Amino acid sequence: MGARRSRLENGGILSQRGSVSIELIGSLPIVLLSILVAAQIVLAGAALWSAGVAARAGARAVLTGKEPRGAAERALPPVLRGGLEVSDEDGVRVGVRVPGLIPGFPETHVYGSSSLGD
């Protein structure tokens, strides 16, 4: 048993006992950054979908003779209303700012458009 124990301590399993913890700590920033990037992509997709919904609401408002901006703003979740852009020159085009999760990440806008009855 004594020969087996010294062999394990000199280059076997016992000498690598803390390596898994160090590898986990080393890979943790990459895992967290990957999760943040994936969440940012999901937020961009949700903002794009919401911009399309708001554009359709604005187009319906134009058909009834109302201002498209108010209808588009009401169709958006409150977090997306801050950077709202509405244009009704050729159909209704709605732009929203994508909320940022990653510090230093450039500001991103997504756009949705709709034209009803044309």
Secondary structure in CASP SS format (residue, H / E / C, confidence):
PFRMAT SS
TARGET T0000
AUTHOR 0000-0000-0000
METHOD secondary structure of the structure
MODEL  1
M C 1.00
G H 1.00
A H 1.00
R H 1.00
R H 1.00
S H 1.00
R H 1.00
L H 1.00
E H 1.00
N C 1.00
G C 1.00
G C 1.00
I H 1.00
L H 1.00
S H 1.00
Q H 1.00
R C 1.00
G C 1.00
S H 1.00
V H 1.00
S H 1.00
I H 1.00
E H 1.00
L H 1.00
I H 1.00
G H 1.00
S H 1.00
L H 1.00
P H 1.00
I H 1.00
V H 1.00
L H 1.00
L H 1.00
S H 1.00
I H 1.00
L H 1.00
V H 1.00
A H 1.00
A H 1.00
Q H 1.00
I H 1.00
V H 1.00
L H 1.00
A H 1.00
G H 1.00
A H 1.00
A H 1.00
L H 1.00
W H 1.00
S H 1.00
A H 1.00
G H 1.00
V H 1.00
A H 1.00
A H 1.00
R H 1.00
A H 1.00
G H 1.00
A H 1.00
R H 1.00
A H 1.00
V H 1.00
L H 1.00
T C 1.00
G C 1.00
K C 1.00
E C 1.00
P H 1.00
R H 1.00
G H 1.00
A H 1.00
A H 1.00
E H 1.00
R H 1.00
A H 1.00
L C 1.00
P C 1.00
P H 1.00
V H 1.00
L H 1.00
R C 1.00
G C 1.00
G C 1.00
L C 1.00
E E 1.00
V E 1.00
S E 1.00
D C 1.00
E C 1.00
D C 1.00
G C 1.00
V E 1.00
R E 1.00
V E 1.00
G E 1.00
V E 1.00
R E 1.00
V E 1.00
P C 1.00
G C 1.00
L C 1.00
I C 1.00
P C 1.00
G C 1.00
F C 1.00
P C 1.00
E C 1.00
T E 1.00
H E 1.00
V E 1.00
Y E 1.00
G E 1.00
S E 1.00
S E 1.00
S C 1.00
L C 1.00
G C 1.00
D C 1.00
END
